[in-house]
Structure formats: structure tokens, C-alpha cells
């Protein structure tokens, strides 16, 4: 369905809000938080399932970048405390594990974003069909 002006949401805003959802829910619901964050990102991004999946994937990658930077910083600290080679090796291994887990999380978030984008597109289509058919946006008119 062609997009009307103003009907498309912000991709980056959706990704950022979805990332915040993951940050707040991640402690209590680790995997479900990524899925819910993806749905939120897809709904805010609008534009269909593909755009929602992209927003979900981007918000999943945000977390991975932050965790990877943190892991490299911890590895650098360990290399100073324990020994150069061992600390650097531990930091590199933790960084690689963080990157792999973030890719898995980004895929889960992309699936949520796909669903969220489809929901946003469907609800927008129903809204505009109601407006054009009844000449009103009120549900009871």
C-alpha cells in the first residue's frame, strides 16, 4: 500500500525507543524484552513489516555495540591487572561472545519489529479506510 505523507514513522526513533525497552525489561525478561522492544520499534517506525524488521534489528545492534565496547574496556583493564596476553585474550573472547549474543538478540528483535511493523501498517490502513468510508476518524461515528 502506498504511504501517505506523514504516515511513516521515524526509523531511528523507533530503534532508540526499542533499545530503551530492552534496557528496562532486559533484567527481568532477557529474551522476551528483545522481542517486545522489536515490536515497539516496528510500531514506531511504521512503513510495513520490512521497515519494522529493520528498526528491530538496529535496536538489537545498539545493545551489542555497547556490550562489545564494555567487554573490550574490561579486557583492557584485565590486561593491566593480570597480564597483557591473558587479559587481552579474555577481553577478546568476551567481546566475541558479546557480538554473537547481540546478533542473536538482533535477530529476535528483528522478528518482533517485523510483527510490530505489520501491526502498525494494518492499524493505519484500517484507520484510513474508516476515515474515507465514514468521513470521520471517530470509532463511534
Residue frames relative to the residue before (quaternion, step in Angstrom):
aa qw qx qy qz dx dy dz
X 1.0000 0.0000 0.0000 0.0000 0.00 0.00 0.00
X 0.4545 -0.6929 0.4724 0.3002 3.62 -0.77 0.90
X 0.4461 -0.7018 0.4955 0.2511 3.52 -1.05 0.84
X 0.3404 -0.7136 0.5752 0.2102 3.56 -0.99 0.86
X 0.6305 -0.5280 0.3904 0.4139 3.58 -1.19 0.39
X 0.8122 0.2364 -0.1920 0.4975 3.56 -0.91 0.91
X 0.5623 0.6195 -0.3841 0.3904 3.58 1.25 -0.10
X 0.6570 0.5028 -0.3028 0.4731 3.56 1.20 -0.47
X 0.3413 -0.7521 0.5310 0.1896 3.55 -0.89 0.95
X 0.6197 -0.5415 0.4176 0.3852 3.52 -1.32 -0.07
X 0.4245 -0.7167 0.5006 0.2358 3.56 -0.73 1.10
X 0.7148 0.4549 -0.2651 0.4602 3.59 0.81 -0.99
X 0.6235 0.5187 -0.3481 0.4702 3.58 1.05 -0.68
X 0.6382 0.5245 -0.3179 0.4654 3.58 0.99 -0.80
X 0.6592 0.5000 -0.3062 0.4709 3.57 0.97 -0.87
X 0.6694 0.4985 -0.3068 0.4575 3.60 0.95 -0.83
X 0.6673 0.4804 -0.3092 0.4779 3.60 0.90 -0.86
X 0.6308 0.5232 -0.3318 0.4672 3.60 1.02 -0.73
X 0.6241 0.5270 -0.3272 0.4751 3.57 1.08 -0.74
X 0.6470 0.5086 -0.3221 0.4679 3.60 0.98 -0.80
X 0.6085 0.5365 -0.3463 0.4712 3.59 1.07 -0.69
X 0.6501 0.5043 -0.3165 0.4721 3.58 0.96 -0.84
X 0.6467 0.5230 -0.3297 0.4468 3.59 0.93 -0.83
X 0.7310 0.4392 -0.2520 0.4574 3.60 0.85 -0.92
X 0.7531 0.3746 -0.2166 0.4955 3.60 0.98 -0.77
X 0.5069 0.7149 -0.3880 0.2852 3.57 1.23 -0.43
X 0.6345 0.5388 -0.3425 0.4356 3.58 1.06 -0.61
X 0.7534 0.3885 -0.2036 0.4900 3.58 0.99 -0.81
X 0.7980 0.1264 -0.0374 0.5881 3.59 1.02 -0.78
X 0.1844 -0.8599 0.4561 0.1364 3.62 0.45 1.14
X 0.7713 0.3270 -0.2024 0.5072 3.63 0.67 -0.98
X 0.6417 0.5287 -0.3235 0.4517 3.57 1.00 -0.80
X 0.5998 0.5703 -0.3604 0.4303 3.60 1.08 -0.68
X 0.6437 0.5104 -0.3302 0.4648 3.61 0.99 -0.73
X 0.6503 0.5086 -0.3100 0.4715 3.56 1.01 -0.80
X 0.6701 0.4848 -0.2950 0.4784 3.59 0.91 -0.92
X 0.6350 0.5231 -0.3243 0.4668 3.58 1.01 -0.81
X 0.6367 0.5216 -0.3204 0.4690 3.57 1.05 -0.71
X 0.6334 0.5143 -0.3330 0.4728 3.58 0.99 -0.77
X 0.6535 0.5066 -0.3135 0.4668 3.59 0.92 -0.91
X 0.6558 0.5094 -0.3104 0.4626 3.59 0.93 -0.88
X 0.6704 0.5048 -0.2986 0.4545 3.59 0.96 -0.83
X 0.6494 0.5058 -0.3208 0.4685 3.57 1.01 -0.77
X 0.6794 0.4758 -0.3003 0.4710 3.60 0.93 -0.82
X 0.6688 0.5093 -0.3060 0.4467 3.61 0.97 -0.83
X 0.1474 -0.8148 0.5363 0.1638 3.59 1.11 -0.72
X 0.5820 0.6411 -0.3867 0.3174 3.59 -1.13 -0.49
X 0.6909 -0.4889 0.2907 0.4462 3.59 1.15 0.23
X 0.7305 -0.4538 0.3041 0.4098 3.50 -1.38 0.14
X 0.6501 0.5306 -0.3281 0.4339 3.62 0.95 -0.77
X 0.6728 0.4746 -0.2891 0.4884 3.57 0.94 -0.87
X 0.6355 0.5223 -0.3277 0.4647 3.58 1.05 -0.71
X 0.6424 0.5102 -0.3235 0.4716 3.57 1.02 -0.78
X 0.6316 0.5223 -0.3316 0.4672 3.59 1.03 -0.73
X 0.6512 0.5016 -0.3163 0.4736 3.59 0.95 -0.84
X 0.6543 0.5064 -0.3118 0.4671 3.59 0.96 -0.80
X 0.6544 0.5036 -0.3171 0.4665 3.57 0.96 -0.81
X 0.6475 0.5202 -0.3207 0.4553 3.59 0.96 -0.84
X 0.6860 0.4656 -0.3052 0.4684 3.59 0.90 -0.82
X 0.6126 0.5254 -0.3526 0.4736 3.58 1.13 -0.44
X 0.6530 0.5082 -0.3030 0.4729 3.57 1.08 -0.74
X 0.5562 0.6043 -0.3955 0.4110 3.63 1.07 -0.64
X 0.6796 0.4923 -0.2799 0.4663 3.55 0.87 -0.97
X 0.6503 0.5258 -0.3139 0.4495 3.56 0.98 -0.80
X 0.6354 0.5227 -0.3300 0.4627 3.57 1.01 -0.77
X 0.6657 0.4988 -0.3031 0.4649 3.57 0.92 -0.90
X 0.6701 0.4868 -0.3058 0.4696 3.60 0.90 -0.85
X 0.6516 0.5134 -0.3274 0.4524 3.62 0.95 -0.79
X 0.6387 0.5052 -0.3279 0.4788 3.61 0.98 -0.78
X 0.6434 0.5149 -0.3164 0.4699 3.58 0.98 -0.83
X 0.6607 0.5107 -0.3109 0.4539 3.60 0.95 -0.85
X 0.6485 0.4969 -0.3247 0.4767 3.58 0.99 -0.77
X 0.6348 0.5215 -0.3333 0.4625 3.60 1.01 -0.75
X 0.6551 0.4923 -0.3119 0.4808 3.59 0.95 -0.82
X 0.6310 0.5271 -0.3281 0.4652 3.59 1.02 -0.72
X 0.6384 0.5176 -0.3202 0.4712 3.55 1.06 -0.74
X 0.6438 0.5038 -0.3177 0.4804 3.56 1.03 -0.75
X 0.6602 0.5050 -0.3096 0.4618 3.56 0.97 -0.83
X 0.6299 0.5345 -0.3519 0.4401 3.58 1.02 -0.68
X 0.6583 0.4890 -0.3110 0.4804 3.57 1.11 -0.59
X 0.7138 0.4561 -0.2558 0.4658 3.58 1.03 -0.77
X 0.7876 0.3374 -0.1637 0.4890 3.57 0.79 -1.00
X 0.6639 -0.4162 0.3431 0.5179 3.54 0.84 -0.89
X 0.6373 -0.6030 0.3290 0.3494 3.55 -0.95 0.85
X 0.7406 0.4247 -0.2504 0.4566 3.56 0.65 -1.07
X 0.6898 0.4848 -0.2933 0.4506 3.59 0.83 -0.95
X 0.6770 0.4904 -0.2970 0.4615 3.60 0.87 -0.91
X 0.6565 0.5045 -0.3083 0.4685 3.56 1.00 -0.82
X 0.6404 0.5230 -0.3150 0.4659 3.56 1.06 -0.79
X 0.6471 0.5048 -0.3149 0.4767 3.58 0.97 -0.84
X 0.6527 0.5151 -0.3100 0.4610 3.59 0.96 -0.85
X 0.6609 0.5034 -0.3057 0.4651 3.57 0.97 -0.83
X 0.6560 0.5022 -0.3138 0.4679 3.59 0.96 -0.84
X 0.6597 0.4903 -0.3102 0.4777 3.58 0.92 -0.88
X 0.6381 0.5279 -0.3234 0.4577 3.59 1.03 -0.74
X 0.6647 0.4919 -0.3071 0.4710 3.59 0.95 -0.82
X 0.6353 0.5099 -0.3266 0.4793 3.58 1.01 -0.79
X 0.6447 0.5185 -0.3206 0.4613 3.60 1.00 -0.81
X 0.6484 0.5082 -0.3200 0.4679 3.58 0.98 -0.79
X 0.6570 0.5006 -0.3174 0.4659 3.61 0.92 -0.84
X 0.6718 0.4826 -0.3027 0.4735 3.60 0.93 -0.84
X 0.6461 0.5101 -0.3337 0.4593 3.59 1.03 -0.67
X 0.6167 0.5246 -0.3544 0.4678 3.60 1.07 -0.63
X 0.6366 0.5053 -0.3259 0.4830 3.58 1.00 -0.79
X 0.6612 0.5002 -0.3007 0.4713 3.58 0.96 -0.87
X 0.6433 0.5194 -0.3231 0.4605 3.58 1.03 -0.75
X 0.6317 0.5119 -0.3358 0.4756 3.59 1.06 -0.67
X 0.6354 0.5079 -0.3284 0.4801 3.59 0.99 -0.79
X 0.6657 0.4926 -0.2991 0.4741 3.60 0.96 -0.88
X 0.6268 0.5320 -0.3405 0.4562 3.60 1.06 -0.68
X 0.6217 0.5167 -0.3415 0.4794 3.60 1.06 -0.69
X 0.6460 0.4991 -0.3120 0.4860 3.58 1.01 -0.81
X 0.6563 0.5108 -0.3085 0.4617 3.58 0.99 -0.81
X 0.5988 0.5510 -0.3514 0.4630 3.57 1.10 -0.68
X 0.6739 0.4766 -0.2879 0.4856 3.57 0.93 -0.89
X 0.6613 0.5112 -0.3052 0.4562 3.59 0.96 -0.88
X 0.6554 0.5045 -0.3129 0.4669 3.58 0.98 -0.78
X 0.6423 0.5062 -0.3211 0.4777 3.57 1.04 -0.75
X 0.6320 0.5207 -0.3302 0.4695 3.59 1.02 -0.77
X 0.6648 0.5054 -0.3050 0.4577 3.58 0.92 -0.91
X 0.6604 0.5008 -0.3122 0.4642 3.58 0.96 -0.83
X 0.6661 0.5017 -0.3050 0.4600 3.57 0.94 -0.87
X 0.6841 0.4756 -0.3032 0.4625 3.59 0.86 -0.88
X 0.6308 0.5174 -0.3338 0.4722 3.60 1.08 -0.68
X 0.6497 0.5132 -0.3185 0.4616 3.59 0.96 -0.82
X 0.6512 0.5014 -0.3151 0.4747 3.58 0.96 -0.83
X 0.6326 0.5405 -0.3286 0.4468 3.58 0.99 -0.84
X 0.7194 0.4401 -0.2652 0.4674 3.59 0.78 -0.99
X 0.5987 0.5376 -0.3657 0.4678 3.59 1.11 -0.57
X 0.6446 0.5078 -0.3171 0.4755 3.59 1.02 -0.79
X 0.6508 0.5123 -0.3206 0.4595 3.60 0.95 -0.84
X 0.7102 0.4620 -0.2738 0.4552 3.58 0.82 -0.95
X 0.6750 0.4975 -0.2971 0.4567 3.57 1.04 -0.74
X 0.8067 0.2789 -0.1227 0.5063 3.58 0.81 -1.01
X 0.3778 -0.7368 0.4718 0.3030 3.58 1.28 -0.12
X 0.6947 0.3781 -0.2785 0.5448 3.57 1.12 0.60
X 0.3343 -0.7354 0.5495 0.2133 3.57 -1.14 0.56
X 0.5188 0.6309 -0.4249 0.3901 3.57 1.24 0.01
X 0.4854 -0.7018 0.4299 0.2950 3.62 -0.81 0.92
X 0.7318 0.4246 -0.2424 0.4748 3.60 1.09 -0.57
X 0.5532 0.6274 -0.3980 0.3767 3.62 1.22 -0.03
